[in-house]
Amino acid sequence: MHHQTNKENILKAELHQPANDYVGDFAAIRTRDWNNFKFIDLFAGIGGIRLGFESVGGKSVFASEWDALAQETYEANFGERPFGDITQIAPEDVTDHDVLLGGFPCQPFSVIGNRKGFADTRGTLFFCIEKILQVKAPAAFLLENVKQFKTHDGGRTYQTVIDRLTELGYFTHTMILNALDFGVPQKRERTFIAGFKANLEFQFPKPMKNIASLENIFERDEDVDPSLIASQMIQKKRLERLQRQQREPFYPSMWHENKGGHIGIHPYSCALRANASYNYLLVNGRRRPTGREMLRLQGFPDDFKIVVPHSAIRAQAGNSVAVPVIKAIAAQMKKALLAAKQVATDQVNLFDELTIETK
């Protein structure tokens, strides 16, 4: 099935860079081994971003996640338990790394007690990221947030974050990407900010031409916990509403009821959320999605272990990232870093040759 990419998904990435014609610190890139780089996983959840960067050769050297049940899922799948609340960990105690990763919560910034007003990030979770970047100075980072992050609080939250990142010497690239364009049947738009210590030739990944089918996502009804099957009354009511909308059911499909009672039926899922959308999603109009199905909608492999109750994995999947999107971004970031390292190395070699000749 072909997917028509909408205008919102083909917006050009925004580039923000430090002032005064600063070209960046290429030494920070040249001295790293980008075929075997180290990253840290902040606000790690169940490790979706980690999976994406491991796929291009990265190795996690530090992870932080405050939720105990998410820690259990993370530990079961990666063999290590993340550290707890990042606000309680000094930046100096964070392991040295090449890339910082974090899907941090969206928060307004307090103006209390600081003359800079919205330029002050203290009291927010982004402040933890900012301090680690300042102390550890990794060569690159990737931050993830909701689609509305750029317009949150009148755009001031996003602008403050960008201002702080550029003050730290990072060139940032921002773009909204939709998971539907990267191999999973879930319409999930998120804001991504990729940053580098130098002005690299970086481009976000391009959308795929086709979308994946729900056929490879859904389990057989007979294999599903009976508690997930919707009552006959709910099934009948959804079908009647769909017919009143003069729409015919098709399969496989995900049915979604909005607050106004309108039934949407799609060959893909709407964005998973921790709780709010759960009662409104029905697989083929019959039942709620299983934990495995929700993980599949986020692109997690089938060998990813589920070790927590259904309510917990539902929330964890809803809070996670679409792994294929992260894989695609990670590949593009690595490509840009490898290219920049080669250019920087060539420049150093040329300088050395010139130095030898003039002696």
C-alpha positions in Angstrom: 0.0 0.0 0.0 1.4 3.4 -1.0 1.4 6.2 1.6 0.9 9.8 0.6 3.4 11.8 2.7 1.7 14.9 4.0 3.2 18.4 4.0 4.0 18.2 7.7 6.3 15.3 7.1 8.4 16.9 4.4 9.2 20.1 6.2 12.9 20.9 5.9 15.0 20.5 8.9 15.9 23.6 10.9 19.5 24.3 11.4 20.6 26.5 14.4 24.3 27.3 14.9 26.5 29.3 17.3 27.1 32.9 16.4 30.3 34.6 15.2 31.0 32.2 12.3 32.0 29.5 14.7 32.8 26.3 12.6 33.0 24.0 15.6 35.3 21.6 17.3 36.3 19.0 14.7 38.9 17.5 17.1 36.0 16.3 19.2 34.8 14.3 16.2 38.2 13.2 14.8 39.3 11.6 18.0 36.3 9.3 18.3 36.0 5.8 16.8 32.6 6.1 15.1 32.5 2.4 14.3 32.6 1.6 18.0 31.3 4.7 19.8 29.9 5.1 23.3 26.6 6.6 24.2 24.5 7.3 27.3 20.7 6.6 27.5 18.9 9.3 29.5 15.2 9.1 30.3 15.7 5.6 28.9 12.3 4.1 29.3 12.5 0.5 28.0 15.4 1.2 25.7 13.9 2.0 22.3 16.5 4.7 21.6 19.3 2.4 22.8 18.2 -0.3 20.3 18.4 2.3 17.5 21.9 3.3 18.2 23.2 -0.2 19.0 22.1 -1.1 15.4 24.8 1.2 14.0 27.6 0.0 16.3 27.0 2.1 19.4 27.6 0.8 23.0 25.7 2.0 26.0 27.9 3.0 28.9 25.3 4.6 31.2 21.5 4.6 31.4 19.1 6.5 33.6 15.4 5.9 34.2 13.4 6.7 37.3 10.3 4.4 36.8 10.9 1.1 38.7 8.7 -1.0 36.3 10.5 0.4 33.3 13.8 -0.4 35.0 12.6 -4.0 35.2 11.8 -4.3 31.5 15.1 -2.6 30.6 17.1 -4.9 32.9 15.4 -8.0 31.5 16.3 -7.1 28.0 19.7 -5.5 28.3 21.1 -7.2 31.3 21.7 -4.0 33.3 19.4 -1.9 35.5 19.4 1.8 34.7 20.4 4.3 37.4 17.5 6.1 38.9 16.5 9.8 39.0 18.9 11.7 36.8 18.3 14.9 38.9 20.1 13.1 41.7 23.2 12.2 39.7 26.0 14.7 39.4 27.1 15.3 35.8 30.7 14.5 36.8 29.6 11.0 37.8 28.1 10.2 34.4 30.4 7.9 32.3 32.4 9.6 29.6 30.6 9.2 26.2 30.6 10.2 22.5 26.9 10.6 22.1 24.2 11.7 24.5 20.7 10.3 23.9 17.5 11.4 25.6 13.7 11.6 25.2 13.2 14.2 27.8 9.7 15.3 29.1 8.3 18.6 27.7 8.1 21.2 30.5 7.6 25.0 30.7 10.6 26.9 32.1 10.2 28.7 35.4 11.0 32.4 35.6 11.2 32.5 39.3 14.4 33.7 40.9 16.3 34.5 37.7 16.6 37.7 35.7 17.0 35.8 32.5 13.4 34.7 32.6 12.8 32.0 30.0 16.5 31.7 29.4 16.7 29.9 32.7 16.3 26.1 32.5 16.9 25.3 36.2 14.1 23.2 37.7 13.4 21.4 34.5 14.7 18.0 33.3 16.3 19.6 30.3 18.7 21.3 32.8 20.2 17.8 33.5 20.9 17.3 29.9 22.4 20.8 29.6 24.7 20.2 32.5 25.9 16.9 31.2 26.6 18.4 27.8 28.5 21.2 29.5 30.6 18.9 31.7 31.2 15.9 29.4 31.1 17.7 26.0 30.1 14.7 23.8 30.6 15.1 20.1 26.9 14.6 19.3 23.5 14.2 20.8 19.9 13.2 19.9 16.9 14.5 21.8 13.3 13.4 21.2 10.1 15.0 22.2 6.4 15.3 21.2 5.4 16.9 18.0 4.0 19.9 19.8 7.3 20.6 21.5 8.2 23.4 19.0 5.0 25.3 19.7 4.8 24.5 23.5 4.3 27.6 25.6 4.2 29.8 22.6 7.4 28.4 21.2 9.5 29.7 24.2 10.3 26.3 25.5 11.8 25.1 22.2 13.7 28.4 21.6 15.2 28.3 25.1 16.4 24.7 24.5 17.9 25.6 21.2 19.6 28.8 22.6 21.1 26.8 25.4 22.4 24.1 23.1 24.0 26.6 20.7 25.6 28.5 23.6 27.3 25.2 24.5 28.8 25.1 21.0 26.4 22.7 19.3 25.0 22.9 15.8 21.5 21.6 16.0 19.1 20.2 13.4 15.4 19.9 14.2 12.8 17.9 12.3 9.4 16.3 12.9 9.4 12.7 11.7 6.4 10.2 11.4 6.9 6.6 12.4 4.4 5.7 9.6 7.1 6.7 7.1 9.7 4.3 8.6 8.3 0.8 8.5 5.8 0.6 11.3 2.0 1.0 10.8 1.6 3.7 13.5 1.0 7.4 12.8 3.4 8.8 15.4 4.9 12.2 14.8 7.8 13.3 17.0 10.2 16.2 17.2 13.9 15.2 16.9 16.9 17.5 17.6 20.3 16.2 16.5 23.3 18.2 17.6 27.0 18.1 16.7 30.1 19.8 18.0 30.9 21.0 14.4 28.9 22.1 11.4 28.5 18.7 9.6 26.8 17.8 6.4 23.8 16.1 8.2 20.4 15.2 6.8 17.5 13.5 8.5 16.4 10.2 6.9 13.9 10.4 4.1 10.5 8.7 4.3 9.9 5.3 2.8 7.5 5.0 0.0 5.3 2.3 1.5 3.8 1.7 4.9 3.9 -1.6 6.8 0.8 -3.7 7.1 -1.0 -4.4 10.4 -1.1 -8.0 9.2 2.3 -8.6 10.6 1.4 -6.9 13.9 -1.8 -8.6 15.0 -1.9 -11.8 16.9 -4.7 -14.3 16.4 -7.8 -13.6 18.5 -7.8 -17.1 19.8 -4.2 -16.6 21.2 -5.2 -13.4 23.1 -6.0 -13.1 26.7 -9.9 -13.1 26.9 -9.8 -10.1 29.1 -8.8 -8.0 26.1 -11.9 -8.9 24.1 -14.4 -6.1 24.0 -17.9 -6.8 25.1 -20.5 -7.6 22.5 -22.2 -4.3 23.3 -19.1 -2.3 22.6 -18.4 -4.2 19.4 -21.9 -3.7 18.2 -22.0 0.0 19.1 -18.7 0.7 17.3 -19.9 -1.1 14.2 -23.2 0.8 14.2 -21.4 4.1 14.5 -19.1 3.2 11.6 -22.1 2.3 9.5 -23.8 5.6 10.4 -20.7 7.3 9.0 -21.4 5.3 5.8 -18.1 3.5 6.1 -17.6 -0.2 5.6 -15.2 -2.2 7.8 -12.1 -3.7 6.4 -9.4 -6.0 7.8 -6.8 -5.9 9.2 -7.6 -2.5 10.7 -7.3 -0.4 13.9 -10.5 1.2 15.1 -10.3 4.4 17.1 -13.1 6.3 18.8 -12.4 10.0 19.5 -14.0 12.1 22.3 -16.9 13.0 20.0 -17.7 9.4 19.3 -16.5 9.4 15.8 -15.0 6.1 14.7 -11.8 6.1 12.7 -10.8 2.9 10.9 -7.3 2.8 9.4 -4.8 0.3 8.0 -2.5 1.6 10.7 -2.7 2.6 14.3 -3.0 6.1 15.7 -0.2 7.1 18.1 0.1 4.9 21.1 0.0 6.7 24.4 0.6 5.6 27.9 -3.1 5.5 28.9 -5.4 8.0 27.2 -5.9 6.1 23.9 -6.0 2.6 25.3 -9.8 2.3 25.8 -10.5 3.8 22.4 -8.3 1.4 20.3 -9.8 -1.8 19.0 -8.0 -4.4 16.8 -10.4 -5.1 13.9 -13.2 -3.6 16.0 -13.1 -6.5 18.4 -10.5 -6.3 21.1 -7.8 -4.2 22.7 -4.2 -4.6 21.5 -1.9 -7.0 23.4 1.4 -6.0 24.9 3.3 -7.7 22.1 1.2 -5.9 19.4 1.9 -2.5 21.0 5.7 -3.3 21.1 5.5 -4.4 17.4 3.8 -1.1 16.6 6.8 0.6 18.0 9.2 -1.6 16.0 10.5 -3.7 18.9 11.7 -7.2 18.0 9.6 -10.2 19.0 12.3 -11.5 21.3 12.0 -8.3 23.4 10.9 -9.7 26.8 7.7 -8.7 28.6 8.2 -9.1 32.3 5.7 -6.7 33.8 1.9 -6.7 34.0 -0.2 -5.7 30.9 -1.0 -2.3 32.3 2.7 -1.6 32.7 3.8 -2.7 29.3 0.9 -0.8 27.8 2.2 2.4 29.5 5.8 1.6 28.6 5.0 1.0 24.9 3.0 4.2 24.8 5.8 6.2 26.3 8.5 4.7 24.1 9.9 5.6 20.7 9.4 4.0 17.3 12.7 2.0 17.0 12.9 2.1 13.2 12.9 5.9 13.2 15.7 6.0 15.7 17.7 3.4 13.6 17.3 5.6 10.6 18.4 8.8 12.4 21.3 6.9 14.0 22.5 5.7 10.6 22.4 9.3 9.2 24.2 10.7 12.3 27.0 8.1 12.0 27.3 8.8 8.3 27.8 12.5 8.9 30.3 11.8 11.8 32.3 9.4 9.7 32.5 11.8 6.8 33.5 14.7 9.1 36.2 12.6 10.7 37.6 11.7 7.3 37.7 15.4 6.2 39.2 16.4 9.5 41.9 13.7 9.3 42.7 14.6 5.7 43.2 18.2 6.8 45.5 17.2 9.6 47.5 15.0 7.3 47.8 17.8 4.7 48.9 20.2 7.5 51.5 17.7 8.6 52.9 17.3 5.1 53.1 21.0 4.6 54.9 21.4 7.9 57.5 18.7 6.9 58.1 20.4 3.6 58.7 23.8 5.1 61.3 22.5 7.6 
